[in-house]
């Protein structure tokens, strides 16, 4: 199982990348976060 800190780290990384790539298309993509 993944630790909470690891999950938060992964989420923050994806979140930052999301904002950097295309802030206009910022939407909850569960299919992407589910990977």
C-alpha positions in Angstrom: 0.0 0.0 0.0 1.1 3.6 -0.7 1.6 5.9 2.2 -0.4 9.1 2.6 2.7 11.2 2.1 3.5 9.4 -1.1 0.0 9.9 -2.5 0.1 13.6 -1.5 3.5 14.0 -3.2 2.2 12.3 -6.4 -0.9 14.5 -6.4 1.0 17.7 -5.9 3.4 16.8 -8.7 0.5 16.1 -11.1 -1.3 19.2 -9.9 1.7 21.4 -10.6 2.2 19.8 -14.0 -1.5 20.3 -14.8 -1.3 24.0 -14.0 1.9 24.5 -16.0 0.7 22.7 -19.0 -2.8 24.1 -19.4 -4.5 26.1 -16.7 -7.5 26.6 -18.9 -8.3 22.9 -19.0 -8.1 22.4 -15.2 -10.7 19.8 -14.5 -10.9 16.8 -12.1 -9.6 14.0 -14.3 -10.2 10.9 -12.2 -9.0 8.7 -15.0 -5.6 10.4 -15.0 -5.2 10.5 -11.2 -6.3 6.9 -11.0 -3.2 5.7 -13.0 
